[in-house]
Amino acid sequence: METILEIKKLNVSIQQKKEWHEILKGVSLRVGRGECIGILGESGSGKSMTMKAAMGILDRQFKTEGVINFKGNEISKLSSESRRRMRGREMTMIMQQPMTAFDPLYTIGYQMEETLLTHGIKNRRERLNLCSSIIEKMCIPNAKKVLSQYPYQLSGGMLQRVMIGLAMTLKPDVIIADEPTTAIDAITQYQILSEFKKIVAEGNTSVVFISHDIGVLSHVASRIYVMNSGRVVDSGELSQLKVNAKDNYTRKLLKTYEQLRCQYDVQFGKEAVC
């Protein structure tokens, strides 16, 4: 499988009170074209920081060392203009906090249209139809009303779905999804995970799915990287990790996941081996 994104020995430090504190320590991972990988770990493990570094969106208080290759080019060697063009068109990130991704002064429809226009969709009727289609596909009722509303009038879960729908419609080379289903109810979560699986199955878009939930990753990711305290402590297919996990942290996560899955199966009358 062709590698589209590769991170090698990534270190990230933050400057606080004139001292540097290490956040990421030698993180390495690979994403194949048309593949969905999962990054698993609890809050503060370095999941989001790793992919923000890959996107080149960390500010000056952070120091980054290591190699990040995207489509055969080392990102650090690209001009600032090339990196700006890359973000959004070729690699896009669905942020964990959806409210920060929208301008409170403009309607949802206006901001969606502007995004589509920036990505080359010139025909206004086509943009309007796409906006409505995105809202409907993401299971949000009354598309016309939603498009006329401002961000504060929508819930966090609805804004999250708008971002997910836009990212999928634009079909960049890589979508980085940072806890994209956390604020979404279980039924809609299942439908959105199905959309992620569908876009990966088409073979052109790769997905990096960041989550603390093994259950979610088991539905979408072909391989999982487990992070703890700024390091990758395990990696592989979920079935392999269940029998060959090297790290105690991974084994603890897997044990908890199996217990919860078993309880769920019993609760809903499914045959379970506990």
Backbone torsions as a table, in degrees:
resi	resn	phi	psi	omega
1	MET	NA	132.2	179.6
2	GLU	-64.5	131.9	176.7
3	THR	-84.1	125.0	179.7
4	ILE	-101.5	-30.7	179.1
5	LEU	-138.6	128.8	179.0
6	GLU	-137.9	130.7	177.4
7	ILE	-113.4	128.1	-177.5
8	LYS	-124.8	120.7	173.1
9	LYS	48.0	53.1	-179.0
10	LEU	-79.9	124.6	173.2
11	ASN	-118.2	134.2	176.2
12	VAL	-130.5	130.4	177.8
13	SER	-124.9	153.8	177.7
14	ILE	-120.5	140.6	180.0
15	GLN	-92.7	123.2	177.6
16	GLN	-137.0	122.3	-178.8
17	LYS	53.0	47.3	175.4
18	LYS	66.9	10.1	176.6
19	GLU	-118.9	147.0	179.3
20	TRP	-96.5	130.4	179.1
21	HIS	-118.7	126.0	-175.7
22	GLU	-76.5	130.2	179.3
23	ILE	-106.6	-49.3	177.0
24	LEU	-109.7	140.3	-173.0
25	LYS	-130.5	94.3	173.8
26	GLY	65.7	40.3	-178.0
27	VAL	-75.3	129.7	175.9
28	SER	-132.9	136.1	175.1
29	LEU	-159.2	163.3	-177.2
30	ARG	-137.1	142.1	177.2
31	VAL	-124.2	124.7	177.2
32	GLY	-86.1	157.6	177.5
33	ARG	-65.7	131.6	-179.8
34	GLY	73.0	19.8	-178.7
35	GLU	-113.0	149.5	170.6
36	CYS	-112.2	118.7	173.1
37	ILE	-107.4	154.4	176.6
38	GLY	-112.5	143.3	170.6
39	ILE	-115.5	115.9	-172.3
40	LEU	-111.2	138.8	176.8
41	GLY	168.6	163.0	179.4
42	GLU	-79.9	172.8	178.3
43	SER	-57.7	134.6	179.0
44	GLY	86.8	3.5	-177.9
45	SER	-79.4	-16.2	178.2
46	GLY	108.9	7.2	-177.1
47	LYS	-60.1	-58.2	-177.3
48	SER	-66.5	-39.4	-179.4
49	MET	-59.5	-40.1	179.3
50	THR	-58.7	-46.7	-175.2
51	MET	-80.2	-26.2	172.3
52	LYS	-66.8	-36.4	175.3
53	ALA	-65.2	-39.8	178.2
54	ALA	-63.6	-34.8	178.5
55	MET	-77.9	-16.3	-177.5
56	GLY	73.8	35.4	-176.3
57	ILE	-113.8	14.6	174.3
58	LEU	-80.4	142.3	-176.8
59	ASP	-84.7	-172.4	-169.5
60	ARG	-71.9	-12.8	178.4
61	GLN	-76.8	-6.6	178.4
62	PHE	-105.1	144.4	174.5
63	LYS	-116.2	128.2	-176.1
64	THR	-116.6	132.5	175.3
65	GLU	-131.2	149.1	-178.7
66	GLY	122.4	-173.1	-176.2
67	VAL	-121.8	130.6	174.5
68	ILE	-124.9	110.7	180.0
69	ASN	-104.9	129.3	177.3
70	PHE	-127.9	117.9	-178.8
71	LYS	54.0	38.4	176.3
72	GLY	85.4	-0.7	179.6
73	ASN	-113.8	136.8	176.1
74	GLU	-78.7	118.5	-171.5
75	ILE	-58.8	-38.5	-177.0
76	SER	-63.8	-20.4	-178.4
77	LYS	-93.6	-3.9	177.5
78	LEU	-79.5	152.3	175.2
79	SER	-68.7	159.9	180.0
80	SER	-60.2	-34.5	178.7
81	GLU	-68.3	-40.9	178.5
82	SER	-64.2	-39.6	178.9
83	ARG	-67.9	-37.2	178.4
84	ARG	-64.1	-42.3	178.9
85	ARG	-66.6	-35.0	-179.6
86	MET	-63.6	-42.9	-178.7
87	ARG	-68.6	128.7	179.7
88	GLY	96.0	-52.2	-178.3
89	ARG	-82.0	-43.5	-176.9
90	GLU	-107.0	-32.1	178.2
91	MET	-138.2	124.4	-178.2
92	THR	-130.4	151.6	-177.3
93	MET	-123.5	126.2	174.0
94	ILE	-89.0	110.6	-172.7
95	MET	-73.9	153.5	-179.6
96	GLN	-71.4	-32.3	179.7
97	GLN	-104.0	94.5	-172.0
98	PRO	-64.5	-29.7	-176.9
99	MET	-62.5	-30.5	-178.6
100	THR	-76.0	-12.9	-177.5
101	ALA	-87.6	-9.1	-176.8
102	PHE	-118.0	144.1	176.2
103	ASP	-82.1	122.0	-176.2
104	PRO	-66.1	-13.6	-175.4
105	LEU	-87.1	-9.7	-175.7
106	TYR	-125.1	151.7	-179.4
107	THR	-69.1	160.9	177.7
108	ILE	-59.9	-43.5	-178.8
109	GLY	-62.0	-43.5	179.3
110	TYR	-61.1	-45.0	-177.2
111	GLN	-69.5	-36.0	176.0
112	MET	-65.7	-43.6	178.6
113	GLU	-60.8	-44.3	179.9
114	GLU	-60.5	-39.4	178.4
115	THR	-64.0	-45.8	-180.0
116	LEU	-64.7	-38.6	178.0
117	LEU	-63.8	-43.5	178.9
118	THR	-59.3	-30.8	-178.9
119	HIS	-95.2	20.3	167.0
120	GLY	95.2	6.2	178.1
121	ILE	-91.2	97.7	-170.2
122	LYS	-81.6	-33.5	-174.6
123	ASN	-74.0	121.5	-174.1
124	ARG	-66.3	-39.8	179.5
125	ARG	-61.5	-40.2	177.7
126	GLU	-63.0	-40.6	179.3
127	ARG	-64.1	-44.6	-179.4
128	LEU	-62.3	-42.8	178.7
129	ASN	-63.8	-39.6	179.2
130	LEU	-65.2	-42.5	179.5
131	CYS	-58.0	-47.6	179.5
132	SER	-63.5	-41.1	-179.9
133	SER	-62.5	-40.7	179.6
134	ILE	-62.9	-45.8	-179.4
135	ILE	-60.3	-44.2	-178.5
136	GLU	-68.1	-41.9	-178.5
137	LYS	-63.8	-31.2	179.8
138	MET	-87.9	16.9	172.4
139	CYS	62.8	34.3	176.6
140	ILE	-104.3	120.0	-177.6
141	PRO	-73.4	157.8	174.4
142	ASN	58.4	64.8	-175.7
143	ALA	-57.0	-41.8	-177.0
144	LYS	-60.5	-42.5	179.8
145	LYS	-67.6	-43.1	-178.1
146	VAL	-61.0	-42.5	-177.7
147	LEU	-64.7	-24.0	-179.9
148	SER	-91.5	-3.4	-177.3
149	GLN	-91.7	163.9	177.8
150	TYR	-97.5	158.4	-176.0
151	PRO	-51.4	-39.5	-177.2
152	TYR	-66.4	-16.1	-179.4
153	GLN	-86.4	-5.3	179.1
154	LEU	-111.8	150.8	176.9
155	SER	-73.4	164.2	177.4
156	GLY	-59.3	-39.1	179.3
157	GLY	-64.0	-38.1	178.7
158	MET	-68.3	-42.5	177.7
159	LEU	-63.2	-38.5	178.1
160	GLN	-60.7	-41.7	-179.6
161	ARG	-67.2	-36.0	177.0
162	VAL	-61.7	-45.2	179.1
163	MET	-61.8	-43.5	179.9
164	ILE	-61.8	-45.4	-179.1
165	GLY	-62.7	-41.9	177.9
166	LEU	-62.3	-46.4	-178.7
167	ALA	-60.3	-42.5	-179.4
168	MET	-67.9	-37.7	-179.0
169	THR	-66.1	-38.5	-177.4
170	LEU	-76.3	-19.1	175.5
171	LYS	46.8	62.9	174.0
172	PRO	-71.5	175.8	177.9
173	ASP	-66.5	-38.0	-178.7
174	VAL	-135.6	130.1	170.8
175	ILE	-108.8	124.3	174.3
176	ILE	-101.7	113.1	-175.7
177	ALA	-107.3	107.6	-175.7
178	ASP	-94.4	101.0	-178.9
179	GLU	47.6	54.0	-170.2
180	PRO	-72.7	-14.8	-177.0
181	THR	-115.1	12.3	-175.1
182	THR	-62.4	-41.4	-174.7
183	ALA	-95.8	21.9	-172.9
184	ILE	-119.0	140.5	-179.1
185	ASP	-66.0	162.2	-170.0
186	ALA	-60.9	-40.5	-177.3
187	ILE	-67.5	-47.3	178.8
188	THR	-66.3	-35.6	177.1
189	GLN	-57.5	-45.0	179.5
190	TYR	-61.5	-43.1	-179.0
191	GLN	-64.6	-39.5	-179.1
192	ILE	-71.6	-38.4	175.5
193	LEU	-61.4	-35.5	176.8
194	SER	-64.1	-36.5	177.9
195	GLU	-67.4	-39.8	176.4
196	PHE	-61.4	-44.5	179.7
197	LYS	-62.4	-37.0	-179.2
198	LYS	-67.0	-43.5	-178.2
199	ILE	-68.9	-33.7	176.4
200	VAL	-69.1	-38.8	-178.9
201	ALA	-62.8	-26.3	178.3
202	GLU	-67.3	-22.4	169.7
203	GLY	91.4	-3.9	-177.0
204	ASN	-102.3	-26.7	-176.7
205	THR	-109.5	131.3	175.0
206	SER	-98.2	151.1	-178.9
207	VAL	-128.6	132.4	169.0
208	VAL	-107.4	110.7	-172.7
209	PHE	-105.0	111.1	-178.7
210	ILE	-94.2	128.1	-178.9
211	SER	-159.4	157.3	170.9
212	HIS	-98.5	1.2	-171.5
213	ASP	-109.2	107.7	179.0
214	ILE	-63.0	-35.0	-179.6
215	GLY	-58.3	-43.6	177.9
216	VAL	-64.2	-47.6	-177.7
217	LEU	-64.3	-30.5	-179.6
218	SER	-63.8	-22.1	-179.5
219	HIS	-85.1	-26.0	-170.6
220	VAL	-121.4	-27.0	-169.4
221	ALA	-96.9	134.2	175.8
222	SER	-81.1	-30.1	177.1
223	ARG	-137.4	152.7	-178.0
224	ILE	-128.4	134.8	170.4
225	TYR	-106.3	126.1	179.6
226	VAL	-99.6	126.6	-179.9
227	MET	-114.3	142.4	176.4
228	ASN	-150.2	126.9	177.5
229	SER	52.8	43.2	173.8
230	GLY	81.3	8.5	-179.4
231	ARG	-126.8	152.9	167.2
232	VAL	-84.3	116.7	-175.3
233	VAL	-102.7	-15.6	177.9
234	ASP	-159.5	156.3	175.2
235	SER	-158.7	153.6	178.6
236	GLY	144.6	-178.5	173.7
237	GLU	-67.9	150.4	-177.5
238	LEU	-57.6	-40.3	-179.7
239	SER	-62.7	-35.7	178.1
240	GLN	-71.3	-41.0	-179.0
241	LEU	-63.8	-32.5	-179.0
242	LYS	-62.4	-29.6	-177.5
243	VAL	-109.6	-20.6	-174.1
244	ASN	-126.8	23.6	179.4
245	ALA	-60.2	131.1	-177.3
246	LYS	-88.2	-26.3	-170.7
247	ASP	-106.9	141.5	179.1
248	ASN	-60.0	-36.3	-179.9
249	TYR	-61.6	-44.2	178.7
250	THR	-62.5	-44.7	-179.9
251	ARG	-61.6	-36.7	178.5
252	LYS	-66.5	-43.8	178.3
253	LEU	-60.9	-44.7	-178.1
254	LEU	-65.9	-38.3	178.9
255	LYS	-64.1	-44.2	178.1
256	THR	-61.8	-43.8	179.6
257	TYR	-60.1	-45.0	-179.1
258	GLU	-64.4	-38.1	178.4
259	GLN	-64.7	-44.5	179.7
260	LEU	-66.3	-40.5	-180.0
261	ARG	-64.1	-39.8	179.0
262	CYS	-64.2	-44.2	178.9
263	GLN	-61.9	-39.4	179.4
264	TYR	-63.6	-45.1	-178.4
265	ASP	-62.5	-42.5	179.6
266	VAL	-64.8	-43.1	-178.2
267	GLN	-59.5	-39.8	-175.9
268	PHE	-99.4	18.6	171.3
269	GLY	74.6	18.4	178.8
270	LYS	-88.9	152.3	177.1
271	GLU	-70.2	125.8	-174.8
272	ALA	-133.8	144.9	173.6
273	VAL	-108.7	107.3	-173.8
274	CYS	-105.0	NA	NA
